[in-house]
């Protein structure tokens, strides 16, 4: 996965504090790599597990087909 993140925050409050905080803007490219596996117990139910870098280190769960 490859993306770009841009965020900004602006302090609106006491003017005496505002001169020290002001406005903050950050951003940059982000990336993530994931590998995973799925096992189906039967045609309608299974489980999965994923491991990676970036957004989440380990993810696991159940999958259902309707």
PQR file of N, CA, C, O and H, with PARSE charges and radii, in Angstrom:
ATOM      1  N   UNK A   1       0.854  -1.155   0.000 -0.4000 1.5000
ATOM      2  CA  UNK A   1       0.000   0.000   0.000 -0.0000 2.0000
ATOM      3  C   UNK A   1       0.910   1.230   0.000  0.5500 1.7000
ATOM      4  O   UNK A   1       1.943   1.254   0.669 -0.5500 1.4000
ATOM      5  N   UNK A   2       0.516   2.229  -0.746 -0.4000 1.5000
ATOM      6  CA  UNK A   2       1.271   3.465  -0.835 -0.0000 2.0000
ATOM      7  C   UNK A   2       0.281   4.620  -0.776  0.5500 1.7000
ATOM      8  O   UNK A   2      -0.770   4.574  -1.415 -0.5500 1.4000
ATOM      9  H   UNK A   2      -0.324   2.210  -1.289  0.4000 1.0000
ATOM     10  N   UNK A   3       0.610   5.645  -0.018 -0.4000 1.5000
ATOM     11  CA  UNK A   3      -0.296   6.780   0.095 -0.0000 2.0000
ATOM     12  C   UNK A   3       0.427   8.040   0.490  0.5500 1.7000
ATOM     13  O   UNK A   3       1.642   8.049   0.684 -0.5500 1.4000
ATOM     14  H   UNK A   3       1.464   5.683   0.501  0.4000 1.0000
ATOM     15  N   UNK A   4      -0.338   9.102   0.605 -0.4000 1.5000
ATOM     16  CA  UNK A   4       0.193  10.391   1.026 -0.0000 2.0000
ATOM     17  C   UNK A   4      -0.696  10.927   2.132  0.5500 1.7000
ATOM     18  O   UNK A   4      -1.920  10.928   1.999 -0.5500 1.4000
ATOM     19  H   UNK A   4      -1.325   9.095   0.447  0.4000 1.0000
ATOM     20  N   UNK A   5      -0.098  11.380   3.218 -0.4000 1.5000
ATOM     21  CA  UNK A   5      -0.816  11.890   4.373 -0.0000 2.0000
ATOM     22  C   UNK A   5      -0.567  13.386   4.509  0.5500 1.7000
ATOM     23  O   UNK A   5       0.580  13.831   4.469 -0.5500 1.4000
ATOM     24  H   UNK A   5       0.896  11.379   3.326  0.4000 1.0000
ATOM     25  N   UNK A   6      -1.629  14.161   4.668 -0.4000 1.5000
ATOM     26  CA  UNK A   6      -1.486  15.593   4.900 -0.0000 2.0000
ATOM     27  C   UNK A   6      -2.449  15.985   6.008  0.5500 1.7000
ATOM     28  O   UNK A   6      -3.644  15.700   5.931 -0.5500 1.4000
ATOM     29  H   UNK A   6      -2.561  13.800   4.700  0.4000 1.0000
ATOM     30  N   UNK A   7      -1.931  16.635   7.031 -0.4000 1.5000
ATOM     31  CA  UNK A   7      -2.753  17.049   8.163 -0.0000 2.0000
ATOM     32  C   UNK A   7      -2.328  18.433   8.614  0.5500 1.7000
ATOM     33  O   UNK A   7      -1.164  18.810   8.484 -0.5500 1.4000
ATOM     34  H   UNK A   7      -0.960  16.867   7.093  0.4000 1.0000
ATOM     35  N   UNK A   8      -3.279  19.183   9.142 -0.4000 1.5000
ATOM     36  CA  UNK A   8      -2.962  20.495   9.693 -0.0000 2.0000
ATOM     37  C   UNK A   8      -3.878  20.765  10.881  0.5500 1.7000
ATOM     38  O   UNK A   8      -4.984  20.234  10.973 -0.5500 1.4000
ATOM     39  H   UNK A   8      -4.225  18.876   9.247  0.4000 1.0000
ATOM     40  N   UNK A   9      -3.388  21.597  11.776 -0.4000 1.5000
ATOM     41  CA  UNK A   9      -4.157  21.990  12.961 -0.0000 2.0000
ATOM     42  C   UNK A   9      -3.922  23.465  13.224  0.5500 1.7000
ATOM     43  O   UNK A   9      -2.812  23.968  13.046 -0.5500 1.4000
ATOM     44  H   UNK A   9      -2.489  22.028  11.701  0.4000 1.0000
ATOM     45  N   UNK A  10      -4.957  24.147  13.642 -0.4000 1.5000
ATOM     46  CA  UNK A  10      -4.859  25.573  13.917 -0.0000 2.0000
ATOM     47  C   UNK A  10      -5.437  25.836  15.305  0.5500 1.7000
ATOM     48  O   UNK A  10      -6.563  25.438  15.603 -0.5500 1.4000
ATOM     49  H   UNK A  10      -5.858  23.738  13.786  0.4000 1.0000
ATOM     50  N   UNK A  11      -4.667  26.500  16.139 -0.4000 1.5000
ATOM     51  CA  UNK A  11      -5.093  26.828  17.495 -0.0000 2.0000
ATOM     52  C   UNK A  11      -5.946  28.088  17.473  0.5500 1.7000
ATOM     53  O   UNK A  11      -5.525  29.129  16.968 -0.5500 1.4000
ATOM     54  H   UNK A  11      -3.752  26.823  15.897  0.4000 1.0000
ATOM     55  N   UNK A  12      -7.140  27.982  18.022 -0.4000 1.5000
ATOM     56  CA  UNK A  12      -8.007  29.150  18.143 -0.0000 2.0000
ATOM     57  C   UNK A  12      -8.390  29.294  19.607  0.5500 1.7000
ATOM     58  O   UNK A  12      -9.255  28.578  20.112 -0.5500 1.4000
ATOM     59  H   UNK A  12      -7.482  27.137  18.433  0.4000 1.0000
ATOM     60  N   UNK A  13      -7.749  30.205  20.260 -0.4000 1.5000
ATOM     61  CA  UNK A  13      -7.980  30.393  21.690 -0.0000 2.0000
ATOM     62  C   UNK A  13      -7.326  31.677  22.144  0.5500 1.7000
ATOM     63  O   UNK A  13      -7.310  32.672  21.419 -0.5500 1.4000
ATOM     64  H   UNK A  13      -7.046  30.786  19.849  0.4000 1.0000
ATOM     65  N   UNK A  14      -6.788  31.647  23.342 -0.4000 1.5000
ATOM     66  CA  UNK A  14      -6.145  32.799  23.965 -0.0000 2.0000
ATOM     67  C   UNK A  14      -4.985  33.298  23.090  0.5500 1.7000
ATOM     68  O   UNK A  14      -4.102  32.521  22.730 -0.5500 1.4000
ATOM     69  H   UNK A  14      -6.800  30.839  23.930  0.4000 1.0000
ATOM     70  N   UNK A  15      -4.989  34.573  22.756 -0.4000 1.5000
ATOM     71  CA  UNK A  15      -3.956  35.158  21.886 -0.0000 2.0000
ATOM     72  C   UNK A  15      -2.561  35.054  22.495  0.5500 1.7000
ATOM     73  O   UNK A  15      -1.580  34.942  21.759 -0.5500 1.4000
ATOM     74  H   UNK A  15      -5.706  35.205  23.049  0.4000 1.0000
ATOM     75  N   UNK A  16      -2.450  35.087  23.812 -0.4000 1.5000
ATOM     76  CA  UNK A  16      -1.138  34.987  24.461 -0.0000 2.0000
ATOM     77  C   UNK A  16      -0.512  33.615  24.229  0.5500 1.7000
ATOM     78  O   UNK A  16       0.707  33.500  24.102 -0.5500 1.4000
ATOM     79  H   UNK A  16      -3.246  35.178  24.410  0.4000 1.0000
ATOM     80  N   UNK A  17      -1.339  32.582  24.173 -0.4000 1.5000
ATOM     81  CA  UNK A  17      -0.845  31.224  23.928 -0.0000 2.0000
ATOM     82  C   UNK A  17      -0.668  30.990  22.432  0.5500 1.7000
ATOM     83  O   UNK A  17       0.242  30.273  22.016 -0.5500 1.4000
ATOM     84  H   UNK A  17      -2.329  32.675  24.276  0.4000 1.0000
ATOM     85  N   UNK A  18      -1.527  31.588  21.632 -0.4000 1.5000
ATOM     86  CA  UNK A  18      -1.517  31.369  20.187 -0.0000 2.0000
ATOM     87  C   UNK A  18      -0.178  31.720  19.549  0.5500 1.7000
ATOM     88  O   UNK A  18       0.220  31.077  18.578 -0.5500 1.4000
ATOM     89  H   UNK A  18      -2.267  32.170  21.970  0.4000 1.0000
ATOM     90  N   UNK A  19       0.528  32.723  20.068 -0.4000 1.5000
ATOM     91  CA  UNK A  19       1.814  33.105  19.492 -0.0000 2.0000
ATOM     92  C   UNK A  19       2.863  32.010  19.644  0.5500 1.7000
ATOM     93  O   UNK A  19       3.825  31.974  18.877 -0.5500 1.4000
ATOM     94  H   UNK A  19       0.205  33.245  20.857  0.4000 1.0000
ATOM     95  N   UNK A  20       2.699  31.121  20.611 -0.4000 1.5000
ATOM     96  CA  UNK A  20       3.645  30.020  20.802 -0.0000 2.0000
ATOM     97  C   UNK A  20       3.243  28.765  20.034  0.5500 1.7000
ATOM     98  O   UNK A  20       4.102  27.961  19.668 -0.5500 1.4000
ATOM     99  H   UNK A  20       1.917  31.149  21.234  0.4000 1.0000
ATOM    100  N   UNK A  21       1.963  28.593  19.789 -0.4000 1.5000
ATOM    101  CA  UNK A  21       1.481  27.383  19.132 -0.0000 2.0000
ATOM    102  C   UNK A  21       1.254  27.612  17.648  0.5500 1.7000
ATOM    103  O   UNK A  21       1.798  26.885  16.817 -0.5500 1.4000
ATOM    104  H   UNK A  21       1.266  29.245  20.086  0.4000 1.0000
ATOM    105  N   UNK A  22       0.462  28.609  17.310 -0.4000 1.5000
ATOM    106  CA  UNK A  22       0.223  28.950  15.902 -0.0000 2.0000
ATOM    107  C   UNK A  22      -0.463  27.852  15.128  0.5500 1.7000
ATOM    108  O   UNK A  22      -1.437  27.266  15.601 -0.5500 1.4000
ATOM    109  H   UNK A  22       0.020  29.200  17.985  0.4000 1.0000
ATOM    110  N   UNK A  23       0.044  27.564  13.923 -0.4000 1.5000
ATOM    111  CA  UNK A  23      -0.539  26.559  13.037 -0.0000 2.0000
ATOM    112  C   UNK A  23       0.514  25.512  12.704  0.5500 1.7000
ATOM    113  O   UNK A  23       1.675  25.843  12.464 -0.5500 1.4000
ATOM    114  H   UNK A  23       0.835  28.040  13.538  0.4000 1.0000
ATOM    115  N   UNK A  24       0.109  24.261  12.690 -0.4000 1.5000
ATOM    116  CA  UNK A  24       1.018  23.148  12.417 -0.0000 2.0000
ATOM    117  C   UNK A  24       0.527  22.404  11.184  0.5500 1.7000
ATOM    118  O   UNK A  24      -0.659  22.094  11.070 -0.5500 1.4000
ATOM    119  H   UNK A  24      -0.834  23.992  12.884  0.4000 1.0000
ATOM    120  N   UNK A  25       1.441  22.117  10.260 -0.4000 1.5000
ATOM    121  CA  UNK A  25       1.119  21.335   9.063 -0.0000 2.0000
ATOM    122  C   UNK A  25       2.188  20.269   8.899  0.5500 1.7000
ATOM    123  O   UNK A  25       3.383  20.563   8.932 -0.5500 1.4000
ATOM    124  H   UNK A  25       2.404  22.369  10.352  0.4000 1.0000
ATOM    125  N   UNK A  26       1.748  19.023   8.719 -0.4000 1.5000
ATOM    126  CA  UNK A  26       2.669  17.905   8.499 -0.0000 2.0000
ATOM    127  C   UNK A  26       2.149  17.070   7.335  0.5500 1.7000
ATOM    128  O   UNK A  26       0.977  17.160   6.969 -0.5500 1.4000
ATOM    129  H   UNK A  26       0.778  18.784   8.692  0.4000 1.0000
ATOM    130  N   UNK A  27       3.012  16.275   6.771 -0.4000 1.5000
ATOM    131  CA  UNK A  27       2.594  15.391   5.695 -0.0000 2.0000
ATOM    132  C   UNK A  27       3.769  14.620   5.151  0.5500 1.7000
ATOM    133  O   UNK A  27       4.922  14.879   5.496 -0.5500 1.4000
ATOM    134  H   UNK A  27       3.964  16.202   7.068  0.4000 1.0000
ATOM    135  N   UNK A  28       3.461  13.681   4.305 -0.4000 1.5000
ATOM    136  CA  UNK A  28       4.501  12.888   3.674 -0.0000 2.0000
ATOM    137  C   UNK A  28       3.947  11.590   3.140  0.5500 1.7000
ATOM    138  O   UNK A  28       2.788  11.246   3.373 -0.5500 1.4000
ATOM    139  H   UNK A  28       2.525  13.471   4.025  0.4000 1.0000
ATOM    140  N   UNK A  29       4.791  10.872   2.418 -0.4000 1.5000
ATOM    141  CA  UNK A  29       4.395   9.589   1.862 -0.0000 2.0000
ATOM    142  C   UNK A  29       4.399   8.538   2.955  0.5500 1.7000
ATOM    143  O   UNK A  29       5.256   8.552   3.838 -0.5500 1.4000
ATOM    144  H   UNK A  29       5.732  11.152   2.228  0.4000 1.0000
ATOM    145  N   UNK A  30       3.438   7.624   2.894 -0.4000 1.5000
ATOM    146  CA  UNK A  30       3.372   6.495   3.815 -0.0000 2.0000
ATOM    147  C   UNK A  30       3.296   5.216   2.998  0.5500 1.7000
ATOM    148  O   UNK A  30       2.779   5.220   1.880 -0.5500 1.4000
ATOM    149  H   UNK A  30       2.742   7.613   2.177  0.4000 1.0000
ATOM    150  N   UNK A  31       3.807   4.124   3.549 -0.4000 1.5000
ATOM    151  CA  UNK A  31       3.742   2.855   2.860 -0.0000 2.0000
ATOM    152  C   UNK A  31       3.515   1.751   3.869  0.5500 1.7000
ATOM    153  O   UNK A  31       3.776   1.916   5.061 -0.5500 1.4000
ATOM    154  H   UNK A  31       4.226   4.121   4.456  0.4000 1.0000
ATOM    155  N   UNK A  32       3.030   0.629   3.384 -0.4000 1.5000
ATOM    156  CA  UNK A  32       2.737  -0.508   4.239 -0.0000 2.0000
ATOM    157  C   UNK A  32       2.858  -1.783   3.415  0.5500 1.7000
ATOM    158  O   UNK A  32       2.490  -1.804   2.241 -0.5500 1.4000
ATOM    159  H   UNK A  32       2.818   0.495   2.416  0.4000 1.0000
ATOM    160  N   UNK A  33       3.364  -2.829   4.020 -0.4000 1.5000
ATOM    161  CA  UNK A  33       3.441  -4.134   3.376 -0.0000 2.0000
ATOM    162  C   UNK A  33       2.735  -5.166   4.238  0.5500 1.7000
ATOM    163  O   UNK A  33       2.884  -5.163   5.460 -0.5500 1.4000
ATOM    164  H   UNK A  33       3.662  -2.812   4.975  0.4000 1.0000
ATOM    165  N   UNK A  34       1.962  -6.055   3.610 -0.4000 1.5000
ATOM    166  CA  UNK A  34       1.174  -7.026   4.360 -0.0000 2.0000
ATOM    167  C   UNK A  34       1.255  -8.385   3.676  0.5500 1.7000
ATOM    168  O   UNK A  34       1.206  -8.473   2.450 -0.5500 1.4000
ATOM    169  H   UNK A  34       1.840  -6.058   2.618  0.4000 1.0000
ATOM    170  N   UNK A  35       1.378  -9.450   4.477 -0.4000 1.5000
ATOM    171  CA  UNK A  35       1.244 -10.824   3.996 -0.0000 2.0000
ATOM    172  C   UNK A  35       0.193 -11.505   4.865  0.5500 1.7000
ATOM    173  O   UNK A  35       0.044 -11.168   6.040 -0.5500 1.4000
ATOM    174  H   UNK A  35       1.417  -9.379   5.474  0.4000 1.0000
ATOM    175  N   UNK A  36      -0.530 -12.453   4.297 -0.4000 1.5000
ATOM    176  CA  UNK A  36      -1.579 -13.090   5.069 -0.0000 2.0000
ATOM    177  C   UNK A  36      -1.942 -14.465   4.560  0.5500 1.7000
ATOM    178  O   UNK A  36      -1.466 -14.923   3.521 -0.5500 1.4000
ATOM    179  H   UNK A  36      -0.409 -12.726   3.343  0.4000 1.0000
ATOM    180  N   UNK A  37      -2.812 -15.114   5.336 -0.4000 1.5000
ATOM    181  CA  UNK A  37      -3.292 -16.446   4.976 -0.0000 2.0000
ATOM    182  C   UNK A  37      -4.752 -16.572   5.399  0.5500 1.7000
ATOM    183  O   UNK A  37      -5.214 -15.901   6.322 -0.5500 1.4000
ATOM    184  H   UNK A  37      -3.198 -14.742   6.180  0.4000 1.0000
ATOM    185  N   UNK A  38      -5.464 -17.454   4.695 -0.4000 1.5000
ATOM    186  CA  UNK A  38      -6.873 -17.707   5.002 -0.0000 2.0000
ATOM    187  C   UNK A  38      -7.105 -19.208   5.025  0.5500 1.7000
ATOM    188  O   UNK A  38      -6.581 -19.941   4.186 -0.5500 1.4000
ATOM    189  H   UNK A  38      -5.089 -17.999   3.945  0.4000 1.0000
ATOM    190  N   UNK A  39      -7.896 -19.659   5.995 -0.4000 1.5000
ATOM    191  CA  UNK A  39      -8.267 -21.071   6.082 -0.0000 2.0000
ATOM    192  C   UNK A  39      -9.780 -21.148   6.188  0.5500 1.7000
ATOM    193  O   UNK A  39     -10.384 -20.471   7.020 -0.5500 1.4000
ATOM    194  H   UNK A  39      -8.321 -19.064   6.676  0.4000 1.0000
ATOM    195  N   UNK A  40     -10.393 -21.974   5.346 -0.4000 1.5000
ATOM    196  CA  UNK A  40     -11.838 -22.132   5.359 -0.0000 2.0000
ATOM    197  C   UNK A  40     -12.208 -23.430   6.063  0.5500 1.7000
ATOM    198  O   UNK A  40     -11.807 -24.513   5.638 -0.5500 1.4000
ATOM    199  H   UNK A  40      -9.902 -22.525   4.670  0.4000 1.0000
ATOM    200  N   UNK A  41     -12.982 -23.311   7.152 -0.4000 1.5000
ATOM    201  CA  UNK A  41     -13.446 -24.484   7.891 -0.0000 2.0000
ATOM    202  C   UNK A  41     -14.461 -25.270   7.066  0.5500 1.7000
ATOM    203  O   UNK A  41     -14.443 -26.501   7.041 -0.5500 1.4000
ATOM    204  H   UNK A  41     -13.308 -22.431   7.497  0.4000 1.0000
ATOM    205  N   UNK A  42     -15.337 -24.544   6.400 -0.4000 1.5000
ATOM    206  CA  UNK A  42     -16.357 -25.125   5.520 -0.0000 2.0000
ATOM    207  C   UNK A  42     -16.682 -24.067   4.457  0.5500 1.7000
ATOM    208  O   UNK A  42     -16.108 -22.979   4.505 -0.5500 1.4000
ATOM    209  H   UNK A  42     -15.352 -23.544   6.420  0.4000 1.0000
ATOM    210  N   UNK A  43     -17.575 -24.340   3.505 -0.4000 1.5000
ATOM    211  CA  UNK A  43     -17.838 -23.362   2.441 -0.0000 2.0000
ATOM    212  C   UNK A  43     -18.422 -22.016   2.909  0.5500 1.7000
ATOM    213  O   UNK A  43     -18.439 -21.058   2.136 -0.5500 1.4000
ATOM    214  H   UNK A  43     -18.041 -25.224   3.466  0.4000 1.0000
ATOM    215  N   UNK A  44     -18.893 -21.930   4.144 -0.4000 1.5000
ATOM    216  CA  UNK A  44     -19.515 -20.693   4.599 -0.0000 2.0000
ATOM    217  C   UNK A  44     -18.748 -19.963   5.706  0.5500 1.7000
ATOM    218  O   UNK A  44     -19.124 -18.850   6.074 -0.5500 1.4000
ATOM    219  H   UNK A  44     -18.879 -22.707   4.773  0.4000 1.0000
ATOM    220  N   UNK A  45     -17.677 -20.567   6.247 -0.4000 1.5000
ATOM    221  CA  UNK A  45     -16.974 -19.942   7.364 -0.0000 2.0000
ATOM    222  C   UNK A  45     -15.481 -20.224   7.295  0.5500 1.7000
ATOM    223  O   UNK A  45     -15.059 -21.320   6.924 -0.5500 1.4000
ATOM    224  H   UNK A  45     -17.371 -21.471   5.949  0.4000 1.0000
ATOM    225  N   UNK A  46     -14.688 -19.222   7.656 -0.4000 1.5000
ATOM    226  CA  UNK A  46     -13.240 -19.370   7.657 -0.0000 2.0000
ATOM    227  C   UNK A  46     -12.594 -18.377   8.604  0.5500 1.7000
ATOM    228  O   UNK A  46     -13.279 -17.624   9.298 -0.5500 1.4000
ATOM    229  H   UNK A  46     -15.030 -18.332   7.957  0.4000 1.0000
ATOM    230  N   UNK A  47     -11.284 -18.382   8.626 -0.4000 1.5000
ATOM    231  CA  UNK A  47     -10.529 -17.434   9.449 -0.0000 2.0000
ATOM    232  C   UNK A  47      -9.368 -16.894   8.624  0.5500 1.7000
ATOM    233  O   UNK A  47      -8.966 -17.498   7.629 -0.5500 1.4000
ATOM    234  H   UNK A  47     -10.728 -18.994   8.063  0.4000 1.0000
ATOM    235  N   UNK A  48      -8.836 -15.754   9.044 -0.4000 1.5000
ATOM    236  CA  UNK A  48      -7.688 -15.179   8.343 -0.0000 2.0000
ATOM    237  C   UNK A  48      -6.728 -14.571   9.355  0.5500 1.7000
ATOM    238  O   UNK A  48      -7.119 -14.233  10.472 -0.5500 1.4000
ATOM    239  H   UNK A  48      -9.162 -15.263   9.852  0.4000 1.0000
ATOM    240  N   UNK A  49      -5.489 -14.439   8.960 -0.4000 1.5000
ATOM    241  CA  UNK A  49      -4.467 -13.774   9.765 -0.0000 2.0000
ATOM    242  C   UNK A  49      -3.555 -13.017   8.800  0.5500 1.7000
ATOM    243  O   UNK A  49      -3.191 -13.524   7.738 -0.5500 1.4000
ATOM    244  H   UNK A  49      -5.172 -14.714   8.053  0.4000 1.0000
ATOM    245  N   UNK A  50      -3.197 -11.800   9.190 -0.4000 1.5000
ATOM    246  CA  UNK A  50      -2.315 -10.959   8.378 -0.0000 2.0000
ATOM    247  C   UNK A  50      -1.223 -10.375   9.268  0.5500 1.7000
ATOM    248  O   UNK A  50      -1.475 -10.036  10.424 -0.5500 1.4000
ATOM    249  H   UNK A  50      -3.492 -11.389  10.053  0.4000 1.0000
ATOM    250  N   UNK A  51      -0.037 -10.259   8.740 -0.4000 1.5000
ATOM    251  CA  UNK A  51       1.081  -9.633   9.441 -0.0000 2.0000
ATOM    252  C   UNK A  51       1.726  -8.648   8.484  0.5500 1.7000
ATOM    253  O   UNK A  51       1.855  -8.912   7.288 -0.5500 1.4000
ATOM    254  H   UNK A  51       0.168 -10.534   7.801  0.4000 1.0000
ATOM    255  N   UNK A  52       2.127  -7.512   9.028 -0.4000 1.5000
ATOM    256  CA  UNK A  52       2.721  -6.524   8.138 -0.0000 2.0000
ATOM    257  C   UNK A  52       3.370  -5.374   8.872  0.5500 1.7000
ATOM    258  O   UNK A  52       3.549  -5.398  10.090 -0.5500 1.4000
ATOM    259  H   UNK A  52       2.023  -7.298   9.999  0.4000 1.0000
ATOM    260  N   UNK A  53       3.715  -4.369   8.096 -0.4000 1.5000
ATOM    261  CA  UNK A  53       4.360  -3.170   8.611 -0.0000 2.0000
ATOM    262  C   UNK A  53       3.571  -1.965   8.127  0.5500 1.7000
ATOM    263  O   UNK A  53       3.159  -1.911   6.968 -0.5500 1.4000
ATOM    264  H   UNK A  53       3.569  -4.349   7.107  0.4000 1.0000
ATOM    265  N   UNK A  54       3.365  -1.019   8.993 -0.4000 1.5000
ATOM    266  CA  UNK A  54       2.687   0.216   8.592 -0.0000 2.0000
ATOM    267  C   UNK A  54       1.478   0.488   9.446  0.5500 1.7000
ATOM    268  O   UNK A  54       1.591   1.070  10.524 -0.5500 1.4000
ATOM    269  H   UNK A  54       3.700  -1.063   9.934  0.4000 1.0000
ATOM    270  N   UNK A  55       0.313   0.070   8.971 -0.4000 1.5000
ATOM    271  CA  UNK A  55      -0.931   0.388   9.670 -0.0000 2.0000
ATOM    272  C   UNK A  55      -1.143  -0.529  10.871  0.5500 1.7000
ATOM    273  O   UNK A  55      -1.413  -0.036  11.966 -0.5500 1.4000
ATOM    274  H   UNK A  55       0.221  -0.403   8.095  0.4000 1.0000
ATOM    275  N   UNK A  56      -1.031  -1.827  10.705 -0.4000 1.5000
ATOM    276  CA  UNK A  56      -1.211  -2.777  11.804 -0.0000 2.0000
ATOM    277  C   UNK A  56      -0.144  -3.861  11.707  0.5500 1.7000
ATOM    278  O   UNK A  56       0.211  -4.297  10.612 -0.5500 1.4000
ATOM    279  H   UNK A  56      -0.812  -2.228   9.815  0.4000 1.0000
ATOM    280  N   UNK A  57       0.359  -4.290  12.850 -0.4000 1.5000
ATOM    281  CA  UNK A  57       1.377  -5.338  12.849 -0.0000 2.0000
ATOM    282  C   UNK A  57       0.766  -6.718  12.638  0.5500 1.7000
ATOM    283  O   UNK A  57       1.260  -7.499  11.824 -0.5500 1.4000
ATOM    284  H   UNK A  57       0.070  -3.936  13.740  0.4000 1.0000
ATOM    285  N   UNK A  58      -0.320  -7.025  13.379 -0.4000 1.5000
ATOM    286  CA  UNK A  58      -0.987  -8.317  13.266 -0.0000 2.0000
ATOM    287  C   UNK A  58      -2.495  -8.098  13.262  0.5500 1.7000
ATOM    288  O   UNK A  58      -3.022  -7.343  14.079 -0.5500 1.4000
ATOM    289  H   UNK A  58      -0.721  -6.391  14.040  0.4000 1.0000
ATOM    290  N   UNK A  59      -3.187  -8.766  12.334 -0.4000 1.5000
ATOM    291  CA  UNK A  59      -4.646  -8.706  12.249 -0.0000 2.0000
ATOM    292  C   UNK A  59      -5.149 -10.131  12.074  0.5500 1.7000
ATOM    293  O   UNK A  59      -4.576 -10.911  11.314 -0.5500 1.4000
ATOM    294  H   UNK A  59      -2.759  -9.379  11.670  0.4000 1.0000
ATOM    295  N   UNK A  60      -6.229 -10.469  12.786 -0.4000 1.5000
ATOM    296  CA  UNK A  60      -6.836 -11.790  12.656 -0.0000 2.0000
ATOM    297  C   UNK A  60      -8.340 -11.642  12.766  0.5500 1.7000
ATOM    298  O   UNK A  60      -8.839 -10.690  13.366 -0.5500 1.4000
ATOM    299  H   UNK A  60      -6.694  -9.835  13.404  0.4000 1.0000
ATOM    300  N   UNK A  61      -9.058 -12.589  12.182 -0.4000 1.5000
ATOM    301  CA  UNK A  61     -10.511 -12.511  12.276 -0.0000 2.0000
ATOM    302  C   UNK A  61     -11.201 -13.678  11.621  0.5500 1.7000
ATOM    303  O   UNK A  61     -10.563 -14.584  11.086 -0.5500 1.4000
ATOM    304  H   UNK A  61      -8.652 -13.362  11.695  0.4000 1.0000
ATOM    305  N   UNK A  62     -12.521 -13.640  11.672 -0.4000 1.5000
ATOM    306  CA  UNK A  62     -13.369 -14.644  11.053 -0.0000 2.0000
ATOM    307  C   UNK A  62     -13.987 -14.082   9.786  0.5500 1.7000
ATOM    308  O   UNK A  62     -14.234 -12.880   9.686 -0.5500 1.4000
ATOM    309  H   UNK A  62     -13.039 -12.904  12.107  0.4000 1.0000
ATOM    310  N   UNK A  63     -14.240 -14.962   8.810 -0.4000 1.5000
ATOM    311  CA  UNK A  63     -14.873 -14.565   7.560 -0.0000 2.0000
ATOM    312  C   UNK A  63     -16.095 -15.453   7.342  0.5500 1.7000
ATOM    313  O   UNK A  63     -16.032 -16.670   7.516 -0.5500 1.4000
ATOM    314  H   UNK A  63     -14.040 -15.938   8.891  0.4000 1.0000
ATOM    315  N   UNK A  64     -17.202 -14.827   6.960 -0.4000 1.5000
ATOM    316  CA  UNK A  64     -18.450 -15.552   6.716 -0.0000 2.0000
ATOM    317  C   UNK A  64     -18.925 -15.282   5.301  0.5500 1.7000
ATOM    318  O   UNK A  64     -18.785 -14.167   4.797 -0.5500 1.4000
ATOM    319  H   UNK A  64     -17.252 -13.838   6.818  0.4000 1.0000
ATOM    320  N   UNK A  65     -19.485 -16.293   4.660 -0.4000 1.5000
ATOM    321  CA  UNK A  65     -20.107 -16.157   3.335 -0.0000 2.0000
ATOM    322  C   UNK A  65     -21.591 -16.342   3.503  0.5500 1.7000
ATOM    323  O   UNK A  65     -22.021 -17.279   4.174 -0.5500 1.4000
ATOM    324  H   UNK A  65     -19.598 -17.198   5.069  0.4000 1.0000
ATOM    325  N   UNK A  66     -22.392 -15.468   2.908 -0.4000 1.5000
ATOM    326  CA  UNK A  66     -23.844 -15.556   3.013 -0.0000 2.0000
ATOM    327  C   UNK A  66     -24.461 -15.941   1.696  0.5500 1.7000
ATOM    328  O   UNK A  66     -25.682 -16.063   1.598 -0.5500 1.4000
ATOM    329  H   UNK A  66     -22.043 -14.706   2.362  0.4000 1.0000
TER
END
